Amino acid sequence: MKLAELFNEERTVFSFEVFPPKRDHDIETIYDTLDELHHLNPDFISVTYGASGSLADNSTCEIASAIKHRYGIESAAHLTCVNSTREEVTEVLRRLHENEIENILALRGDIVPDVPRKNDFKHASDLITFIKDTDYDFGISGACYPEGHQDSRSHVDDILNLKKKVDAGAEHLISQLFFDNNLFYDFVEKARIAGINVPIEAGIMPVVNKKQIERMVSLCGASLPSKFTKMMSRYEHKPEAMRDAGIAYAVNQIVDLVSQGVDGIHLYTMNNPYIAKRISESVKSLF
């Protein structure tokens, strides 16, 4: 099933993200996580790009295939392009097709200073256009950024670039994490005014320790509301309290988003079934 079809029903979509284990870990460890997550009945689970960042790493395809065929849940495979050639991307598409993966989250990928960029794909919209021009019939999703992509010159440019992704063939969007729902609502309003009418899922990441949030903020530039920073300051030296407060904050975000009619919630599980279960059980009546 294409992910966009999930949004044809009169309800809020609820989905998860998982990531492949690091290279020095056995890939089988992810299945312990999936054994628990699949009982929570998400509408789909996306799998981030291989932990090694190499196209030779087949872990994303392997895990996405298992989610679909072993666990009976629709899956989506992340695919980055900035350091890939057309031939390399074609090989990945072939693998995904052979494993009956129907959905791809098309991403530019991080620009690594020490890794020379290849010239075939400069933007996610280029990758989407390329996929659409193949003989494969993938459902394509894209990423969006409620506070603007860090490399965009302005929020206007960011919305215009997002429109290019949708015009190229992205049928569904998943947002970067955020901690202030008002920023998300403002972003969605601007996207709709720009003619972006595909479903937009809100990406929610429960924060369970201070080091985690510091890393996330450095990577994506998400702003932190005063309510959130006060929570961190109060509980940063109390691990269990910080975990529970982070879960509660994420639950409150989700309740507010669903009450405002959000298209979907995409939960960044961090491969932590306990946290995903706590949140899912708290909000299951909303879905």
Summary of the structure (lengths in Angstrom):
residues: 287
radius of gyration: 18.2
end to end distance: 19.5
largest distance: 54.7
contacts: 905
relative contact order: 0.14
helix: 46%
strand: 15%
